[in-house]
Amino acid sequence: MLGDKPMIIKTGQLATQANSSVICQMGDTVTLANCTVSAKARDGVDFLPLQMVYQEKYYAGGKIAGSRFRKREGRPGDDYVLLARVIDRGLRPMFPKHLRNDIQVFATVMSYDFEHNHDVVSANAANLACSLSDCPFEGTLGTVKVGLINGELVLNPSVEAEKKSELSMFVTASLERIVMIEAGAKQVSEEDILRAIEFGKKWAQKVAQFFADITKEIGKPKFEIAAPFEPKDDDKKLIKDWALPIVNKAIKDPLPKLVRRKIFNDLMAQAEAKLTEKNGPVGEDKYLKDLYKAAPSIVDKVVKNEMRRLILEEGIRMSGRKVDEIRQLSAIVDILPKRVHGSALFQRGETQGLTTTTLGSPGSKQIVEGMEGEHELRYMHHYNFPPFSVGETSNRLFVGNREIGHGNLAQRALEPVLPPVETFPYTIRTVTEILESNGSSSMAATCGSTLALMAAGVPISAPVSGIALGLISDEEKGKYIILSDLQDEEDFGGDMDFKLGGTEKGITAIQMDIKIKGLPDSVFKEAIERSKTGRAHILKAMLAAISEPRKELSPFAPRIETINIDPADIRLVIGKGGETIQKITKELGVEIDIEDSGIVFVTAPDGEIMNKAREWILGIVEKPEVGKVYDAKVVRIIDGVGAIVEFARGKDGMVHISELQWARTEKVEDVLKVGQEVQVKCVEFDAQEGKTRLSLKQMTPPPAGWVAPPPRPSFGGRGGGFRGPPRR
């Protein structure tokens, strides 16, 4: 039991040719996860070749894709790319660092009951599949989700309960420690975040223990992997003695990133020649072949070891910074002309992000389709990381999973402070272009988004700032040093990347990646406290550029007005076959979006057109008022009866033959013609039937000596009385 909900695990039944397969089920939500490993190590890679794939299947939710042209599932949507990253970040630290076999983990959602979230089910299926496989996997993992509803922590909240939750936190833990955290929150306090982490760890470890028992019973023996090449001590000493003084100086000096990187690259390029001076040409000696091939990595290890030593022993980091020191900050708004509705440039050290805000109509929302059905995105943040931002070239010019992940992190950080749609009905898109990068670009996107939104006049409830924290640890000595504002080698050679976004009130987003097999609880407490101090420091620099959201929108931003009408009148605004709404939008150049509740959103390019659109719509839904005069146009003549006229923007009314003129009228065409424009007075309105009787003759006083005839029958009367206009 996972809380009060059973979690069912099955293996050995499906996909048996994979190294391992696991079915995980909660309620009627079912995921099949497989772990498959290549027989041989991949040549020429210096990283763990792990690929995590999260597959959404429309059939799982009893759906068929809505596209008329494509029914087969394609590339996973952004939501599933993000979930794959969450699972990957838990699994990756548990594989040996020198493993070079290709590893593919698939999580395929096969059934979804719209109550039990498939993310936790999929994560645990993948966790166990890796544990049961013959691939070296150092420990078992459990994953849970933590919610916060009315101050109470909730384990794996249901889909419906999660809508009410102030927190959505993934926690993955081994039997010993927490391995991964991912969270979105509605300005939750640091104390409640720590409480949620502790709660999640307890339950995740229960899952990990359950999986450990299963693995002990039926897990496959792990295959052996070749030990990584290890140079002889004298060769390592030669490179260290030669490179260390240069490395030490490059780390301590306040050098630009590319200058420092060139120093390290030059050392790597020269290392083989240095070893050749000592050992001679390679010849047929296998050790020398491997040694010379590994020469750059020996220098790289010297760099990382010295970076770690300086931090752990001397408290000195890149550019001579202190462990809690944040690089120089800069914030500028309106970096682009006002045609861009809002823009800001945020810079921290050598990390620079330019963020823009674009405001659109409610109809500009993104529709996301999946096995859960359709949902709309009113706010989107897109993050772009071009290769020139790090001084490189690349053939990959399109958005990858990393960009999707970083963009979503900033989006989650800002969502809790956006104004409600009732008071600010715009669709909002922010885009961050990373122009320079030297660590923590996702948090630059978060800070830049806050600035650009305020510059655009979006009335956010509180500004959000973000910071990335690093960690350098010595497990043997139990020493952990947390670094504020992570940069270059501290990221690649460090043990943690802990990103936190939030307001003065509380945290809105968390993403934690680690490269070691878990962290002690004390690290989280210190990191969260450090992040609060760092975010406040960064926020102060941001508010110096713009202290609050602007009261006015850019003159080039569209204008949106909300009109509330009776839901029963929606059909009148739309018209037969959409005729009326199309006429309004075409003639005025506006966009109109109508919700079932009767809220009408009108988007217009300027105030004058907005006024015309408002008057038109209000005229359509206005109920005719007896005694009021209206402009009308004759649309049909009914011989011997009268004329049907259109008035008040699309309403039909009858001018009976007796109401054409004070004198007796023999023929309607003697007074009115089709297409003629006249003014008429409302003499009767039946709200229940929606019928209106109008008068042309009452627009003038009766002639002298005129005597009123006996009254005619009213609506619905017999003997030729007015029965109202025929329905269109």
C-alpha positions, 0 to 999 in steps of 0.5 A: 500500500502506498498510503491508502492506495494499493500499488500493484507490480507485475513482471515477467509477463510482457516484453520479455526480450528487454533486459527487464520489464515491469508493469506498475498499476494504481487504480486503472492507471497502468504503465509498462516500463522496460530497461534495455542495455546494449551488449557492448560499450559505445566507443568514443563517448565520455558520458553515460549514454542513458535515454529515458523515453516517456510514451503517451498513448491516446488509447490509454485514455480511450481517445483518438487524436483529434487531427483529421490528418494524423492519428498516430502518436508522434514525438512526445509532447512537452509535458512528457518530455518534462516527465521523462527528464524528471525520471531520468534525473533520478535514475542517472546518478545510480548508474556507474559513472564509467558505464558506456553501454547504451541504456534505453528506458521506456515508460509507456502509459497503457491505461489511464483512469483520470484519477491516479496520476500516471507520472508516479506510476511510470516513475516507479515502473522505470525505477524497478525495471532498472533495478531488476535488469542485469545492468549495474544499478547501484541501489533501488529507488522510490518516487512519490508526489507530495501535495499541500492542501489546506496546510496538510501534506497529501501523498500522491494526490488524485488528479482532482485533488491536485487542482486544489493543491498549493504544491506539486512535488516529486521526490525520488529517494534511495534507501539512504538519501534523497536523489531528486526533487522537482516542484511547482508551488504557489508561494509556499513557505520554506518551512513547508517545503522542508516539511514536504521534502521530509514527508516525501522522503519517508514514503519514497524510501518505503517504495525503495525498500519494497523494490529492494525486496523484489530485486533481492528475490528475482533481480538479474545478476549484474554484468561486469563492466571494464574498469576505466583506464587508470594512468600510473601514479608517476604519469599523473604526477607529471601532469599534475606538477606541470598543470596545477600552477597554471590551473590554480592561477586561472581559477583564482584570477577574475578571468572571462569564461572563454579566456579561462576555458582556453587556458584549460583547453591548451593544457589538454592539447599539450598534455600528450606531448608532455607525456611523450617527452617522458615515455617516448613514442607510443609504438605497440605499447597498449598502455601508452596508447591508452595513456596518450588517448586519456591525456586530456582527461587527466588534465580535466581531472586536475582542473576539477580536483583543484576547483573542489580542493580550493572550495573545500579547503580555502573557501575560494571558487572561480574568479576568487569568489566566496562560496556565498558571493553572487556575481555582478548583477544588471537589469534593464527594461525596454531594451527593445522598442515598444512594438515588443510589448515588454522586454528586459535584459537580465545579466548575472556575471557572464550569463545574459538573457533577453526576455520579451513579453507578448500579449495576445487575445484569449483566442491565442491560447495554446490548445494541448491535446493528449490522452487526458483530453484537451487543455489550454495554456494561457501562459507560455514561456519559451527558452532558447539556447543558441550555440553562440551563447557559449561561443560554439557552433552546432548543427542542432539549431532547433529546440531540444529537451534541455530547452523545453525543461529550462523553459518550463522551470521558468514558466512554473516559477511565474505561473502562481503570480500571474493575474486571474483571467477575470481581471487580465484576460490576455494570453501571455507569452514570454520568450528568453533568448540566452545570449551568453551563458556561464551557469544558471541560465534558467534562473536568468530566464526566470528573473528576466521574465519577471522584468519583461512582464512588469515592463509590459504592464502585466499586473503580477501579484509579486516579482519572482527571482531565482538562483542556482545553488551548487555543492562540493562535497567530501563524502569521506570527511562528511564535508559539504560546501554549498555554492550560491550562483553556480558557474562553469566548472562548478556545474560540470565538476560539482555534485549538485545543481539546485535551482529555486525560484520564488517571491518574498512570500515563498517558493514557486519552483524547485529543480534539483539535479545531483551527480552523487547518490543522494544528499543528507537532509541537512544540505536541503535545509541550508540550501533553501535558507541560502536560496532565500538570502540569494533571491532577496539580493537578486530581487533588489537589483531587479526592482532597481530597474522597475519597481512595479508593473506598469499601469499602461500597456504598450500602445502596440499591445492589443486592447481587450475588454470583457463584456458580460451577457446572458448565456442565453444571448450567446446565440444572438451574438454568434448568429445563424451559422456564425453570420453575426460574429463573422460580420463584426470581426470582418467589418471592425477587424476585432477578435471575439472570444465567447465563453459558455458562462456568457463572458465575451472577450473583445480584442481590438487594435485601438479604443475607437474600434473597441467602442464600436465593437462594444456598442454593436454587441450590447446592441445585439443583446439589448432587450427592446424598450417600449417607447425607444426609437431605433434605426431600422432597415427594411428586410422584407415586405409581407403583402397586406401585413406589414414589413419586417425590419432589422434594428438594434444590430440584428434584431427583427421586428414587425411594422404592421401595416396599420403602423406605417402611417396615420392614414389608412394604408392599402399597400405596404410598398406605397410607404416602405421599400426593401433596403430602405432605412427608417427610424421606428418606435418600439410599441410592444415587446414580448420577452417570452416570445422574443417578438417586437412590434414597431411603429413608423407612424408614431415617429410623427404626431397624429394629424388634427382631428385624428380618431384612434380606431378600435385596438387590434389584437395583441401578440398571438391574437386571432382575427389577423392580429400580429403574430410576430416576425417569422423565424429565420 
